[in-house]
Amino acid sequence: PRFLFSRDFDRTLPQKQALLSRLRAVWRSRLCLATDDEDSSDEDDDMSYVATYLALASQRYIARRVRVERPPYRVNYYLNRMPDSEFKLQFPMTRPFFLAVYRPIGGYREFQSVLGKQQRSSVELHVMGLLRTLWSLDGQGHSADYLSVGGHTPESLLAKRVVRALLAVKSEPEHQERREISEIIKVVSGFPNCIGLIDGTLFPLSQSPEDHGEDYFSRKSTYAINGRIVCDDRERIRYENIGWPGSSHDNRVWRNCKVALHSDGYFGENEYILGDSAYQPSSVLIPAYKKTAGGQLSDKENTFNTQLAKIRIRVEHCIGVLKGRFPLLKRLRARLRNENELKAAFSLIRAATILHNMAIIDPVPEGWVEREQNDDDEPEDLPSSANENRRAYLDEYVFDSRF
């Protein structure tokens, strides 16, 4: 009937449900007005209503589906025509460094289409999805709108594929490279044979993990993932240890990480890294001196700490740049309900460290970098160590070099 399609029916409901509702209402009205002397034409109308209702109810759609054209493919615009300044605001690195990110991973199987399934998006779009995710404060890069992909291809899926590919291209510094690093550190600080700088940081979580969440409650009164970062003289991240709960002490995390447990595979003869006073001295980690309660440091120890601070500030700046370029790391909003989701969060952080290295000489605006408050742990009650001899030797060496 014509009035079924009038303009005043409830358009807030899906069209099919609205039509079925109107048919039921009309049918009830006809039953109330029915009389015993209805003729056969009325009965035919009734049967027509029933047939229309059943036919409509049995159909999934009430009209032929119309294919909606995709919006223009914006990636080409972003890559080729978007102004450089705007590109960096949308994807937190300049265009040349963006190209340097996706080219090494373009051949990985993560981006290959599977026969019989929908063709996967380009590598460039995948990388944009990850960068938009890390650049956001809530982990939602809004790719469906900004990158012209459908809702069935969320940025989380784009990001996961890039994360897996990036983790496969990570490499360790070779002997010659370590030697070059140590020479520069010696020029800056006076420490010979030093190949890196270590510092701890927290990657805050928006909510407690469901499994042993209390272990992630940190000294900063927030739930967090503990991270160890080792960088070189240029603030490239050479090693990271991500995944310990936020309540873990820096020295405990260090003692149990792969670099400390298998140091022969990472350090040459006499090589070591420098850290803050929260760490116990070892053959491969030389920490700053810590002033004891009521005590004073000697002139040599103060000189040692001053020279160490000159170079160790680079690892603090490195962490600031990492979190400044990728603000999501300041507050991860993932729901960590099980081990797989925890591992996915760890992998996302590791992928961010690789992206950091790929864009290391791409300057980050000072406004992006937020210096963290000193979050060094108080030293544990550490036993005396034979490795104090190495720190004492370096103490003498640095002092004599200065004076």
C-alpha positions in Angstrom: 0.0 0.0 0.0 1.1 3.5 -0.8 1.0 4.9 2.8 3.6 2.3 3.9 6.2 4.5 2.2 5.1 7.8 3.4 7.7 10.2 4.7 6.5 10.2 8.3 7.4 6.6 9.3 10.2 6.2 11.8 13.4 6.6 9.9 15.5 6.1 13.0 15.0 2.4 12.6 16.6 0.4 9.8 14.3 0.6 6.8 13.4 -3.1 6.9 12.4 -3.1 10.6 10.4 0.1 10.1 8.4 -1.4 7.2 7.7 -4.6 9.1 6.6 -2.6 12.1 4.2 -0.6 9.9 2.7 -3.7 8.3 2.0 -5.2 11.8 0.3 -1.9 12.9 -1.9 -1.9 9.7 -2.8 -5.5 10.2 -3.8 -4.9 13.8 -6.0 -1.9 12.7 -7.7 -4.0 10.1 -8.5 -6.8 12.7 -10.1 -4.2 15.0 -12.3 -2.9 12.2 -13.2 -6.3 10.9 -17.0 -7.1 10.6 -18.8 -10.4 9.9 -20.0 -9.2 6.6 -16.6 -8.7 5.0 -16.6 -9.6 1.3 -14.1 -11.7 -0.5 -12.1 -8.6 -1.7 -11.3 -7.7 2.0 -10.1 -11.3 2.5 -7.9 -10.9 -0.5 -6.4 -7.7 0.9 -5.8 -9.5 4.2 -4.0 -12.3 2.4 -2.0 -9.7 0.5 -0.8 -8.1 3.7 0.2 -11.5 5.1 2.1 -12.4 1.9 3.9 -9.0 1.8 4.9 -9.3 5.5 6.3 -12.9 5.1 8.1 -12.0 1.9 9.7 -9.0 3.5 10.7 -10.8 6.7 12.4 -13.6 4.7 14.7 -11.2 2.8 18.0 -10.0 4.2 17.9 -6.8 2.2 14.8 -5.0 0.9 16.7 -3.5 -2.1 19.6 -4.5 -4.3 22.9 -3.7 -2.6 24.7 -0.8 -4.1 28.5 -0.9 -4.2 29.9 2.3 -2.8 33.0 3.7 -4.4 36.1 4.0 -2.3 37.3 7.5 -1.6 40.3 8.5 -3.6 43.5 6.7 -2.6 45.1 9.3 -0.3 48.5 7.5 0.2 49.7 8.9 -3.2 48.8 12.4 -2.1 50.6 11.9 1.3 53.7 10.5 -0.4 54.0 12.9 -3.3 52.1 16.1 -2.8 51.5 16.8 0.9 53.8 19.6 2.2 56.8 18.4 4.1 55.8 20.2 7.3 52.3 18.7 7.3 53.6 15.2 6.5 55.7 15.3 9.7 52.7 16.4 11.7 50.7 13.4 10.5 53.5 10.8 10.4 56.1 11.8 13.0 59.1 11.8 10.6 60.0 13.6 7.4 59.2 11.9 4.0 62.8 10.7 3.2 63.0 8.8 6.5 59.5 7.4 6.0 60.8 6.0 2.7 63.8 4.6 4.5 61.5 2.7 6.9 59.2 0.9 4.4 61.8 0.0 1.7 63.8 -2.5 3.8 60.6 -4.4 4.8 58.8 -4.3 1.5 59.6 -7.9 0.6 58.5 -9.5 3.8 55.7 -12.1 3.6 53.6 -10.1 6.0 52.6 -7.8 3.1 52.1 -10.5 0.5 48.5 -11.1 -0.6 47.1 -14.6 -0.1 45.5 -16.4 -3.1 41.7 -16.4 -2.7 41.6 -13.6 -0.2 41.3 -9.9 -0.5 44.4 -8.2 -1.7 46.4 -6.6 1.1 47.1 -2.9 1.2 50.5 -1.5 0.2 53.5 -1.5 2.4 53.4 2.3 2.6 49.9 2.2 3.9 50.8 -0.4 6.5 53.7 1.8 7.8 51.4 4.8 7.9 49.0 2.8 10.0 51.7 2.0 12.5 53.0 5.5 12.6 49.5 7.0 13.1 49.0 4.5 15.9 52.2 5.4 17.7 51.7 9.1 17.1 48.3 9.1 18.7 47.6 9.5 22.4 44.9 6.8 22.5 46.3 4.1 20.2 43.7 4.9 17.5 45.2 6.3 14.4 41.7 6.6 12.8 43.0 4.9 9.6 39.6 4.2 8.1 39.0 8.0 7.8 42.5 9.2 7.2 44.0 6.4 5.1 40.9 5.5 3.1 40.7 1.9 4.3 37.6 0.1 5.4 36.6 -0.6 8.9 37.5 -4.2 8.4 41.2 -3.2 8.1 41.9 -1.3 11.4 45.2 0.4 12.0 45.9 -2.3 14.7 46.1 -4.9 11.9 48.2 -2.7 9.7 50.5 -2.0 12.7 50.9 -5.7 13.7 52.2 -6.6 10.3 54.7 -3.8 10.3 55.8 -4.7 13.9 56.5 -8.3 12.9 58.5 -7.2 9.8 60.5 -4.6 11.8 61.5 -7.0 14.5 63.0 -9.2 11.7 65.4 -6.5 10.5 66.9 -5.6 13.9 70.7 -6.0 14.1 73.5 -5.7 16.7 76.6 -3.5 16.3 79.7 -5.2 15.0 83.2 -5.0 16.5 84.4 -2.2 14.3 81.2 -0.2 15.0 81.6 -0.7 18.7 85.2 0.6 18.5 84.0 3.8 16.7 81.4 4.3 19.4 84.0 3.9 22.2 86.3 6.4 20.6 83.6 9.1 20.5 82.5 8.5 24.0 86.1 8.7 25.2 86.5 12.1 23.5 83.3 13.4 25.2 83.7 12.0 28.7 87.2 10.5 29.1 86.0 6.9 29.6 88.0 4.5 27.4 86.4 1.3 25.8 82.8 2.4 26.7 80.4 1.2 24.0 77.0 2.3 25.4 74.9 4.0 28.0 72.1 2.4 30.0 69.0 3.8 31.7 65.7 2.5 32.8 62.3 3.9 32.0 58.6 3.1 32.5 56.0 2.7 29.8 52.8 3.6 31.7 49.6 1.7 31.2 46.1 3.2 31.3 44.8 0.2 33.3 46.1 -2.7 35.3 46.8 -6.0 33.5 44.3 -8.6 34.5 47.0 -11.2 35.4 49.1 -10.2 38.4 48.3 -6.5 37.9 49.7 -5.5 41.3 53.2 -6.4 40.1 52.9 -3.7 37.4 52.2 -0.9 40.0 55.3 1.2 39.9 57.1 3.6 42.3 55.4 6.4 40.3 52.0 5.2 41.5 50.9 4.1 38.1 50.7 0.7 36.3 53.6 0.4 33.9 55.9 -1.9 31.9 59.6 -1.7 32.9 62.1 -1.1 30.1 65.9 -1.0 29.9 67.4 1.1 27.1 71.1 0.9 26.0 72.1 3.6 23.4 75.3 4.7 21.8 76.9 8.1 21.4 74.4 9.1 18.7 71.4 8.0 20.8 70.7 5.0 18.6 69.1 2.2 20.7 71.5 -0.7 20.6 69.7 -3.0 23.0 66.3 -2.9 24.8 64.8 -5.1 27.5 61.1 -4.7 27.6 58.5 -6.6 29.6 59.4 -6.7 33.3 56.6 -5.4 35.6 56.8 -1.8 36.7 57.6 -2.7 40.3 60.9 -4.4 39.3 64.1 -2.8 40.5 66.5 -1.6 37.8 69.4 -3.7 39.0 67.3 -6.8 39.2 66.1 -6.3 35.6 69.7 -5.8 34.5 71.1 -8.9 36.2 68.5 -11.1 34.5 68.7 -9.7 31.0 70.4 -11.4 28.1 73.2 -8.9 27.8 74.2 -9.4 31.4 73.8 -13.2 31.5 75.6 -13.7 28.2 78.0 -10.8 28.2 80.6 -12.6 26.1 78.4 -12.3 23.1 77.9 -8.6 23.4 81.2 -7.2 24.8 84.8 -7.4 23.6 87.7 -7.4 25.9 87.6 -4.4 28.3 84.3 -3.1 26.8 81.5 -2.0 29.1 78.5 0.4 29.4 77.9 3.2 31.8 74.8 3.5 34.1 73.5 5.4 37.1 74.1 4.5 40.7 71.1 2.1 40.9 73.2 -0.7 39.4 75.8 -2.9 41.0 79.3 -2.6 39.4 80.2 -5.5 37.1 82.8 -6.3 34.5 80.5 -4.9 31.8 78.4 -2.2 33.6 80.1 0.7 35.4 77.7 2.8 37.5 78.0 6.2 39.1 79.0 6.5 42.7 76.1 6.9 45.2 76.5 9.2 48.2 75.9 7.2 51.3 73.7 8.5 54.2 75.8 11.1 56.1 78.8 10.5 53.8 80.6 12.5 51.2 82.1 11.5 47.9 85.8 12.1 47.4 87.1 14.5 44.8 87.9 11.6 42.5 84.5 10.1 42.8 82.8 13.5 42.2 85.0 14.0 39.1 84.1 10.4 38.0 80.3 11.2 38.3 80.7 14.6 36.6 82.4 13.0 33.6 79.9 10.1 33.5 77.0 12.5 33.6 78.3 14.4 30.5 77.8 11.3 28.3 75.0 9.6 30.2 72.6 12.5 29.5 72.4 11.1 26.0 70.5 8.0 27.0 68.1 10.2 28.9 67.6 12.4 25.8 67.3 9.2 23.7 64.3 8.0 25.8 62.8 11.5 25.7 63.0 11.6 21.9 61.6 8.0 21.6 58.5 9.0 23.7 58.3 12.4 22.1 58.2 11.0 18.6 55.8 8.2 19.6 53.4 9.7 22.3 51.5 6.4 22.7 54.5 5.1 24.7 53.7 7.7 27.4 50.4 5.9 28.2 49.7 2.6 26.5 45.9 2.1 26.3 45.9 -1.5 25.3 43.8 -3.9 27.3 46.2 -6.5 28.7 44.0 -9.4 29.5 46.3 -12.3 28.8 49.9 -13.2 27.9 49.4 -12.7 24.1 48.2 -9.1 24.6 51.1 -8.4 26.9 53.5 -9.8 24.3 51.8 -7.6 21.6 52.4 -4.5 23.8 56.1 -5.5 24.3 56.5 -6.0 20.5 54.9 -2.6 19.8 57.5 -0.9 22.1 60.3 -2.8 20.5 59.1 -1.8 17.0 59.1 1.9 18.1 62.7 1.6 19.2 63.6 0.3 15.7 61.7 3.2 14.0 63.6 5.5 16.4 66.9 4.3 15.0 65.7 4.5 11.4 64.9 8.2 11.9 67.7 9.0 14.2 69.1 12.0 12.3 65.6 13.3 11.5 65.4 16.2 14.0 62.6 16.1 16.6 61.1 19.5 17.5 62.1 20.4 21.1 58.5 20.8 22.0 58.0 17.1 21.4 60.7 16.0 23.8 59.6 15.9 27.5 62.5 15.4 29.9 61.4 12.7 32.4 61.9 13.4 36.1 64.7 11.4 37.5 63.2 8.0 38.0 66.3 6.1 39.0 65.7 3.5 41.6 67.3 3.7 45.0 70.2 1.2 45.1 69.4 -2.2 46.4 71.5 -3.6 49.3 74.2 -4.8 47.1 77.0 -7.0 48.2 80.6 -5.8 47.8 81.9 -6.9 44.4 85.3 -7.7 43.0 84.2 -5.6 40.0 84.6 -2.5 42.2 88.3 -2.8 41.1 87.4 -2.0 37.5 85.4 1.1 38.6 88.3 2.1 40.9 90.7 1.8 37.9 88.4 3.9 35.7 88.1 6.4 38.6 91.8 6.8 38.6 92.1 6.9 34.8 89.4 9.6 34.4 90.8 11.7 37.3 94.3 11.6 36.0 93.2 12.4 32.5 91.4 15.5 33.8 94.2 16.8 35.9 
